[in-house]
């Protein structure tokens, strides 16, 4: 068996131990598409993907199924939906019978399903989708429904076992509900079951009453706490995680495992609890378009697919964590780059255990088309720090192609085969600059014709911190231009260039901090900016001289 170096490997090993050797292991996940599927929901999806990938790495034939519970009741109109009044008319119907308010897909549920199904391949996740509305309406679960009716007293006892006296089931109880065949609402009452395949109901909304044949009825559905374990047995599920709300004592997972065994004669799947995800530094663009919902596509605007996987692969599922969109983004990219260097032995890990851990996290973060971990054979990827990439893009006036062209011209290590992944990272950097980065991180190089004397008036309109330079500062900028920038190509690294900058400050009779402020004002109209030595060495010499020529 493959060495266990990751929590996903631990889960896979536990599945094999508890379920024994099998020809096929089934891993499952699912959700009701009652609104936008957010990044918290994605945690379950990628957790299953990581465990399924680990099973495959161990040589096991593995199936990853994702159930769309699209035959659930449409109970509430989410705040971020258009055409709310029209949607309210559809409450108590199956969500597959609710029209798509965006008029893009055949129904409301399908709209949200398509959004997710289009996003998951971007992060290398390819589950087998199961649509529960189709399953129920074609009577796939007729036998499971009948078994629940036969054992409804057993089910009632299981559910009551985890309830206090005040919340125990009172009176006659049925483990099923019915969508009216006439008005498609679930405001119905079960009137009786004939002990065979006949189930009678009456609709409280429209008055329709009839007896259904369970073998071919379209509107009968098991209640949630029975439906879930019934499908475990139907699909022969070996593993399914759940959120901490489902894993609370007496919660739906506790009852489901008893239902699964005592009613459907199947052992509940191996599981673990995953925790909630917070968000930090949300960009206004996301908030205005999605309310409080952050989707996988929103995250992919800022993080590359590999780094998105890394956020989850590098954190144990039962640990709460925050996805940041503020300055922490830079640190997260740096952490990923360090893991990559350790994985390729470009940087030494503290010990062998640390190396194996970081390598495995990196492996599971990579995109895979076949559900297996891709090999790390070959040369290490080209790295450019995210912060530096952001600076290069802003120097290039947000023109990604120009920024990468300038980078290629100055770095012989950047090969054509590196450009695809580098451009992916650059696209995220540009989005982050424009939509998420704090104002003091953003900058724009001045045009050649902009003189310090006129900046106060012109830049005030832009709302930045531009100001007039003093005579002493202007003199310092001239010395910086003549003593440093005019021979910038002579400085072999940032350290040597920084020494020359401090020498220019001393010659001008001011301290280094004062020179930095004057330089930033002259170049970008701000008091602060990127590290000056690296900044100057990243900008075309002629462009710098053009901006400062009139000092």
VOGU-3710 file (C-alpha; in Angstrom, 3 decimals, decimal comma):
1> xxxxxxxxxx> 0,000/0,000/0,000  1,137/3,548/-0,723  2,735/5,328/2,218  0,259/7,394/4,252  1,509/11,013/4,277  -1,702/13,029/4,221  -5,134/13,142/5,835  -6,690/11,956/2,552  -4,367/8,944/2,612  -5,419/8,268/6,214
11> xxxxxxxxxx> -9,084/8,325/5,184  -8,410/6,041/2,205  -6,558/3,556/4,405  -9,455/3,598/6,876  -11,956/2,901/4,081  -9,960/-0,119/2,916  -9,563/-1,378/6,495  -13,246/-1,001/7,443  -14,825/-2,017/4,142  -12,278/-4,701/3,234
21> xxxxxxxxxx> -10,901/-5,456/-0,196  -13,463/-4,644/-2,892  -13,570/-4,511/-6,670  -15,012/-0,986/-6,486  -15,042/1,666/-3,766  -17,767/4,299/-3,978  -17,172/7,793/-2,586  -20,147/10,142/-2,442  -21,074/13,764/-2,006  -24,112/15,857/-2,821
31> xxxxxxxxxx> -26,160/18,963/-2,180  -29,533/20,525/-2,843  -29,152/23,163/-5,608  -31,596/25,517/-3,873  -29,283/28,505/-4,423  -25,758/29,363/-5,487  -23,373/26,567/-4,465  -20,782/28,355/-2,347  -17,160/27,665/-1,507  -18,149/26,067/1,808
41> xxxxxxxxxx> -20,069/23,426/-0,147  -16,999/22,967/-2,338  -15,052/21,837/0,721  -17,073/18,625/0,768  -16,631/18,099/-2,965  -12,851/18,476/-2,934  -12,527/16,458/0,275  -14,165/13,531/-1,505  -12,051/14,117/-4,604  -8,845/14,016/-2,539
51> xxxxxxxxxx> -9,835/10,785/-0,788  -10,935/9,214/-4,086  -7,617/10,224/-5,650  -5,746/8,654/-2,732  -7,683/5,418/-3,173  -6,750/5,385/-6,851  -3,123/6,066/-5,937  -3,339/2,954/-3,773  -4,388/0,990/-6,854  -8,091/0,827/-6,007
61> xxxxxxxxxx> -10,881/1,102/-8,553  -12,873/4,076/-7,279  -16,158/5,747/-8,195  -16,903/9,334/-7,159  -20,618/10,114/-7,329  -22,124/13,533/-6,798  -25,856/13,668/-6,117  -27,909/16,682/-7,017  -30,811/16,575/-4,573  -32,921/18,451/-7,084
71> xxxxxxxxxx> -36,197/16,804/-6,050  -36,172/18,675/-2,758  -38,812/21,261/-1,945  -38,228/24,886/-2,909  -38,686/26,344/0,573  -37,158/29,817/0,452  -36,113/32,403/-2,135  -32,429/33,319/-1,553  -31,656/37,011/-1,192  -29,369/37,139/-4,235
81> xxxxxxxxxx> -31,952/35,860/-6,738  -33,618/37,967/-9,456  -37,398/37,902/-10,053  -38,128/37,142/-6,414  -41,893/37,611/-6,742  -42,074/35,038/-9,534  -39,970/32,630/-7,507  -42,215/33,042/-4,456  -45,099/31,645/-6,496  -43,101/28,432/-6,868
91> xxxxxxxxxx> -42,538/27,774/-3,169  -43,404/24,222/-2,042  -42,751/22,831/-5,548  -39,786/20,585/-6,480  -36,891/22,859/-7,380  -36,686/21,211/-10,805  -40,152/22,668/-11,492  -39,070/26,208/-10,631  -38,221/28,270/-13,743  -34,717/29,658/-14,158
101> xxxxxxxxxx> -35,022/33,387/-13,298  -31,995/34,087/-15,533  -33,691/32,229/-18,433  -30,478/30,385/-19,282  -31,302/26,796/-18,330  -34,385/24,600/-18,303  -35,101/25,189/-14,609  -33,863/26,809/-11,404  -32,062/23,731/-10,126  -30,341/23,096/-13,424
111> xxxxxxxxxx> -28,981/26,648/-13,493  -27,081/26,107/-10,254  -26,014/22,609/-11,292  -24,547/23,895/-14,568  -22,573/26,590/-12,747  -20,875/23,945/-10,609  -20,465/21,370/-13,368  -18,698/23,971/-15,505  -16,422/25,044/-12,636  -15,267/21,685/-11,245
121> xxxxxxxxxx> -13,210/20,592/-14,300  -11,162/23,783/-13,878  -9,800/22,306/-10,632  -9,492/18,771/-11,990  -12,646/17,307/-10,432  -14,787/15,018/-12,597  -17,510/13,273/-10,570  -20,305/11,097/-11,906  -23,445/13,206/-11,489  -26,702/11,695/-10,260
131> xxxxxxxxxx> -29,909/13,716/-10,533  -32,348/12,710/-7,815  -35,402/14,234/-9,517  -34,820/11,883/-12,431  -34,278/8,937/-10,084  -37,473/9,564/-8,127  -39,659/10,370/-11,113  -38,611/7,153/-12,858  -39,299/5,066/-9,720  -35,691/3,981/-9,150
141> xxxxxxxxxx> -36,368/4,019/-5,429  -39,746/2,261/-5,386  -38,368/-0,678/-3,415  -36,639/1,626/-0,954  -39,858/3,595/-0,449  -41,855/0,449/0,199  -39,272/-0,841/2,680  -39,497/2,451/4,585  -43,273/2,100/4,744  -42,969/-1,491/5,940
151> xxxxxxxxxx> -40,599/-0,453/8,713  -42,026/2,921/9,604  -42,341/1,946/13,280  -38,642/1,042/13,326  -37,848/4,363/11,660  -39,979/6,287/14,155  -38,145/4,646/17,054  -34,743/5,455/15,536  -35,641/9,116/15,052  -37,188/9,412/18,522
161> xxxxxxxxxx> -34,106/7,832/20,103  -32,197/11,084/19,554  -35,001/13,453/20,598  -36,143/14,647/23,983  -39,735/14,083/25,045  -40,880/17,453/23,762  -39,640/16,759/20,217  -40,586/13,097/19,791  -42,888/12,286/16,874  -46,533/12,677/17,865
171> xxxxxxxxxx> -49,487/10,907/16,266  -49,433/9,107/12,934  -46,172/9,582/11,024  -45,108/8,655/7,513  -41,528/8,456/6,214  -42,627/9,833/2,834  -44,136/12,973/1,382  -45,995/13,463/-1,886  -45,907/16,192/-4,508  -49,491/16,586/-5,707
181> xxxxxxxxxx> -49,951/15,146/-9,181  -52,204/18,091/-10,054  -50,569/21,237/-8,593  -47,035/19,882/-7,942  -46,955/21,252/-4,369  -45,960/19,197/-1,347  -48,838/20,503/0,796  -50,341/17,036/0,983  -51,472/14,561/3,635  -50,881/10,823/3,478
191> xxxxxxxxxx> -54,257/9,167/4,012  -53,131/5,573/4,012  -51,006/2,758/2,687  -52,552/-0,538/1,615  -49,610/-2,656/2,784  -48,576/-3,333/-0,797  -47,841/-0,763/-3,550  -50,776/1,625/-3,041  -50,340/4,965/-1,265  -53,241/7,396/-0,877
201> xxxxxxxxxx> -52,945/11,137/-0,323  -54,958/14,337/-0,393  -53,706/17,789/-1,373  -54,549/20,487/1,165  -53,874/23,154/-1,441  -55,982/22,132/-4,431  -58,111/19,335/-2,946  -56,856/16,663/-5,318  -57,036/13,145/-3,811  -55,900/9,872/-5,316
211> xxxxxxxxxx> -54,215/6,545/-4,751  -50,738/6,182/-6,251  -48,925/3,060/-7,374  -45,497/3,289/-5,737  -43,983/1,292/-8,621  -44,617/4,095/-11,110  -45,653/7,195/-9,152  -43,595/10,301/-9,856  -44,335/12,413/-6,800  -43,463/10,199/-3,812
221> xxxxxxxxxx> -40,281/11,130/-1,971  -38,655/9,833/1,197  -37,999/12,275/4,027  -34,391/13,492/4,254  -33,303/11,345/7,190  -34,539/8,237/5,413  -33,652/9,214/1,852  -29,943/9,674/2,631  -29,305/6,204/4,140  -31,559/4,559/1,543
231> xxxxxxxxxx> -29,278/5,919/-1,171  -26,169/4,730/0,691  -27,443/1,198/0,270  -28,723/1,775/-3,264  -25,370/3,152/-4,478  -23,258/0,942/-2,143  -21,492/4,008/-0,727  -18,252/3,353/1,173  -17,290/6,927/2,050  -19,107/10,231/2,488
241> xxxxxxxxxx> -18,058/13,167/4,684  -20,505/15,637/6,195  -20,472/19,063/7,774  -20,278/19,486/11,514  -24,009/20,288/11,672  -24,818/16,816/10,306  -22,193/15,274/12,588  -23,541/16,836/15,764  -24,701/14,405/18,444  -28,099/13,081/17,438
251> xxxxxxxxxx> -27,780/14,812/14,054  -28,705/13,425/10,681  -25,595/11,257/10,369  -26,281/9,537/13,708  -29,820/8,669/12,698  -28,831/7,803/9,125  -26,331/5,145/10,123  -28,988/3,398/12,235  -31,546/3,636/9,441  -29,001/2,317/6,969
261> xxxxxxxxxx> -28,263/-0,778/9,063  -31,629/-1,518/10,697  -33,860/-0,772/7,713  -31,734/-1,207/4,599  -29,217/-3,758/5,894  -26,138/-1,810/4,803  -23,310/-0,539/6,961  -23,022/3,243/6,912  -20,081/4,671/4,974  -16,808/5,711/6,522
271> xxxxxxxxxx> -16,993/9,433/7,209  -15,329/12,436/8,738  -16,545/15,851/9,781  -15,519/18,965/7,871  -15,672/22,433/9,348  -16,896/25,761/8,052  -14,949/28,190/5,863  -14,743/31,917/6,421  -13,807/34,634/3,958  -11,717/37,761/4,460
281> xxxxxxxxxx> -11,212/40,898/2,422  -14,104/40,326/0,045  -13,954/42,380/-3,155  -16,936/44,620/-3,779  -17,506/43,065/-7,169  -18,245/39,684/-5,638  -20,491/41,148/-2,971  -22,637/43,072/-5,439  -23,112/40,166/-7,804  -23,550/37,323/-5,336
291> xxxxxxxxxx> -24,770/38,799/-2,077  -22,885/37,021/0,703  -22,195/33,976/-1,450  -18,639/33,251/-2,600  -18,497/30,588/-5,291  -15,678/28,461/-6,662  -15,483/30,740/-9,707  -15,072/33,743/-7,397  -12,108/32,036/-5,724  -10,642/31,058/-9,106
301> xxxxxxxxxx> -10,610/34,726/-10,085  -7,876/35,253/-7,471  -6,227/31,848/-7,000  -4,924/29,494/-9,674  -6,627/26,075/-9,870  -3,605/24,429/-8,258  -3,477/26,928/-5,418  -7,244/26,599/-4,913  -6,763/22,862/-4,413  -3,776/23,614/-2,155
311> xxxxxxxxxx> -5,951/25,682/0,192  -7,994/22,564/0,943  -5,356/19,856/0,539  -3,110/21,677/2,990  -5,777/21,966/5,707  -7,349/19,106/7,650  -11,111/18,991/6,970  -12,072/19,377/10,639  -10,122/22,640/10,857  -11,914/25,913/10,206
321> xxxxxxxxxx> -9,990/28,267/7,940  -10,418/31,498/6,051  -10,028/32,169/2,347  -8,538/35,624/2,000  -8,909/38,152/-0,781  -6,882/40,919/0,870  -3,092/41,267/1,276  -2,964/37,743/2,732  -3,226/36,543/-0,877  0,456/37,384/-1,331
331> xxxxxxxxxx> 1,437/35,238/1,673  -0,697/32,320/0,462  1,016/32,381/-2,936  4,378/32,488/-1,148  3,407/29,448/0,953  2,419/27,511/-2,160  5,679/28,434/-3,889  7,633/27,192/-0,873  5,750/23,882/-0,916  6,545/23,580/-4,613
341> xxxxxxxxxx> 10,252/24,203/-4,004  10,330/21,584/-1,255  8,470/19,075/-3,455  11,090/19,496/-6,202  13,954/19,630/-3,653  14,831/23,165/-4,693  14,556/24,037/-1,002  15,482/21,719/1,827  12,753/20,617/4,220  13,392/20,520/7,974
351> xxxxxxxxxx> 13,410/16,720/7,918  12,242/13,755/5,839  8,769/13,717/7,391  8,301/17,386/6,495  9,471/16,709/2,952  7,030/13,804/2,501  4,159/15,863/3,900  4,832/18,909/1,710  5,408/16,783/-1,377  2,110/14,961/-0,873
361> xxxxxxxxxx> 0,180/18,218/-0,370  1,751/19,535/-3,571  0,917/16,333/-5,494  -2,724/16,483/-4,443  -2,874/20,152/-5,426  -2,057/19,432/-9,063  -4,719/19,100/-11,738  -5,400/15,582/-12,928  -7,614/14,531/-15,827  -7,782/10,862/-14,813
371> xxxxxxxxxx> -8,348/11,230/-11,085  -4,860/10,008/-10,205  -1,963/11,991/-8,814  0,222/13,346/-11,644  3,907/12,529/-11,595  6,446/15,145/-10,524  8,944/13,909/-13,075  10,655/16,554/-15,147  12,015/19,984/-14,397  10,603/22,177/-11,677
381> xxxxxxxxxx> 8,104/24,871/-12,666  9,282/28,443/-13,177  8,540/30,658/-10,195  7,972/34,378/-9,955  6,677/35,727/-6,611  3,077/36,937/-6,730  4,015/40,329/-5,280  6,670/40,843/-7,944  4,273/39,698/-10,652  1,714/42,260/-9,461
391> xxxxxxxxxx> 4,377/44,966/-9,662  5,397/43,916/-13,184  1,775/43,979/-14,353  1,230/47,442/-12,932  4,499/48,665/-14,458  3,107/47,379/-17,784  -0,105/49,388/-17,235  -2,059/46,130/-16,571  -1,057/44,662/-19,931  -0,315/41,010/-19,097
401> xxxxxxxxxx> 1,278/40,164/-22,434  3,627/43,126/-22,156  4,536/42,259/-18,575  5,374/38,673/-19,506  7,281/39,812/-22,570  9,381/42,149/-20,427  9,952/39,339/-17,934  11,023/36,944/-20,696  13,465/39,490/-22,077  15,149/39,864/-18,712
411> xxxxxxxxxx> 15,200/36,247/-17,501  16,809/33,487/-19,553  15,322/30,858/-17,209  11,799/31,625/-18,433  11,107/29,154/-21,241  8,153/29,046/-23,679  6,767/25,973/-21,902  6,444/28,008/-18,692  4,258/30,711/-20,198  0,888/28,944/-19,948
421> xxxxxxxxxx> 1,007/28,500/-16,178  2,647/31,881/-15,693  -0,091/33,599/-17,684  -2,709/31,829/-15,542  -1,056/33,273/-12,442  -0,743/36,706/-14,069  -4,462/36,783/-14,900  -5,233/36,218/-11,220  -2,733/38,890/-10,229  -4,384/41,436/-12,531
431> xxxxxxxxxx> -7,860/40,577/-11,218  -6,656/40,874/-7,644  -5,040/44,266/-8,301  -8,175/45,647/-9,935  -10,772/44,198/-7,570  -9,266/43,215/-4,235  -5,902/44,809/-3,496  -5,863/47,678/-0,991  -5,473/51,118/-2,522  -1,968/51,662/-1,142
441> xxxxxxxxxx> -0,768/48,553/-3,000  -1,915/49,844/-6,381  0,110/52,218/-8,506  0,470/53,563/-12,011  3,698/54,928/-13,473  3,446/58,543/-14,457  3,586/59,641/-18,055  6,696/61,383/-19,291  4,979/64,735/-19,582  3,818/64,765/-15,935
451> xxxxxxxxxx> 6,027/67,165/-13,945  6,152/67,139/-10,156  5,060/70,797/-10,163  1,741/69,955/-11,844  1,028/66,648/-10,129  -0,697/68,137/-7,122  -3,482/69,543/-9,278  -3,744/66,667/-11,767  -3,469/63,769/-9,333  -5,906/65,209/-6,802
461> xxxxxxxxxx> -8,667/64,313/-9,222  -7,544/60,678/-9,080  -7,755/60,737/-5,295  -4,219/59,510/-4,621  -1,591/60,967/-2,282  0,372/62,955/-4,881  1,922/66,190/-3,633  4,425/68,830/-4,693  8,083/68,006/-4,100  10,313/70,363/-2,154
471> xxxxxxxxxx> 13,482/71,720/-3,742  15,545/69,365/-1,583  13,481/66,402/-2,745  13,751/67,438/-6,398  17,519/67,590/-6,032  17,511/64,120/-4,462  15,459/62,765/-7,366  17,973/64,304/-9,836  20,873/62,608/-8,037  18,934/59,300/-7,987
481> xxxxxxxxxx> 18,352/59,665/-11,722  21,936/60,564/-12,608  23,847/58,334/-10,172  21,597/55,273/-10,051  19,098/55,061/-12,897  21,529/56,180/-15,604  23,678/53,141/-14,825  20,994/50,775/-13,539  22,262/47,942/-15,738  25,525/47,918/-13,768
491> xxxxxxxxxx> 23,796/46,749/-10,586  23,798/42,954/-10,600  21,219/42,504/-7,862  18,832/44,441/-5,630  21,312/44,610/-2,747  23,928/46,394/-4,830  21,290/48,730/-6,247  19,970/49,502/-2,736  23,467/50,499/-1,630  23,696/52,922/-4,559
501> xxxxxxxxxx> 20,293/54,399/-3,614  21,447/55,056/-0,044  24,638/56,612/-1,398  22,482/58,948/-3,522  20,493/59,930/-0,441  23,675/60,710/1,470  24,962/62,811/-1,433  21,662/64,727/-1,477  21,871/65,348/2,267  18,680/63,478/3,190
511> xxxxxxxxxx> 18,002/60,120/4,797  17,017/57,060/2,781  13,377/57,170/3,825  13,029/60,746/2,559  14,571/59,794/-0,773  12,231/56,831/-1,096  9,223/59,109/-0,559  10,466/61,610/-3,134  11,165/58,843/-5,661  7,731/57,321/-5,237
521> xxxxxxxxxx> 6,108/60,736/-5,603  8,059/61,388/-8,799  7,322/57,969/-10,285  3,825/56,984/-9,088  2,438/59,977/-7,159  2,396/58,161/-3,808  4,345/58,259/-0,555  5,033/54,533/-0,624  5,468/51,818/-3,198  7,256/48,543/-3,977
531> xxxxxxxxxx> 10,793/47,997/-2,695  12,642/50,704/-4,554  15,735/48,805/-5,710  13,714/45,937/-7,173  11,171/48,416/-8,549  13,759/50,464/-10,437  15,469/47,349/-11,811  12,102/46,061/-13,106  11,304/49,169/-15,158  12,727/49,954/-18,564
541> xxxxxxxxxx> 15,624/52,386/-18,113  14,506/54,714/-20,917  11,025/54,880/-19,439  12,415/55,873/-16,044  14,617/58,546/-17,574  11,675/59,819/-19,594  9,559/60,282/-16,459  12,395/62,048/-14,599  13,970/63,968/-17,469  12,577/67,368/-16,407
551> x> 13,936/67,281/-12,838
//
